[in-house]
């Protein structure tokens, strides 16, 4: 069993109701959550599923953007942070 660690920046966007939308700009994938903790947890699960698929089927993917680049474009209702996950693949 091989383990792969991934660390990608995500943009957490807080809406008027206090819920969060999460966007991984390098991977063009989205999720959301009722609060920041839930949104982060769902983002972590999404990242894990994405890379489990990518590793299993040898899909190419973009390298992570530097956090500083995304922070400079951040709006008042946006939070940028890294999301980390570990994927185990047979082989």
Secondary structure as UniProt FT lines:
FT   STRAND          2..14
FT   TURN            16..17
FT   STRAND          20..24
FT   TURN            25..28
FT   STRAND          29..33
FT   HELIX           36..56
FT   TURN            57..58
FT   HELIX           67..71
FT   TURN            72..73
FT   TURN            76..77
FT   STRAND          78..89
//
